[in-house]
Amino acid sequence: MLDQPLGSIEEEFTALVGPNIGEIYWSSLVWPDVPDREIYREANNARVSLLLNSRSLEFDERSGDHTVLVPVRRAHRDGSDLRHASWPAERIGQAVIGPPQPGSPPLSW
């Protein structure tokens, strides 16, 4: 399903996965400038994963809902800088719900 336009496969794929675990992964994205949030255009780490019925990239934490993982590059060492994750979450009425996952930089919402 490489190079499919956004919005063209998500509903069908989700229906196909059903109660099983699955993932949709978007890469080659570009974060836009959002100067009032101190977010600046960036292509590095600009990707998003939608985990279906899982909360972990290892697919070992089964859930009855879906989780979005957003890689965050410019985080403070204490993990308190969530700008790159909280901005897209807020745009769809959500909030960051978890800390970085082991072995990777994403935050979930």
Buried (B, 14 or more C-beta within 10 A) or exposed (E): EEEEEEEEEEEEBBEEBEEEBBBBEEEEEEBEEBEEEEBEEBEEBBBBBBBBBBBBBEBEBEEEEBBBBBBBEEBEEEEEBBBBBBBBBEEEEEEBEBEBBEEEBBBBB
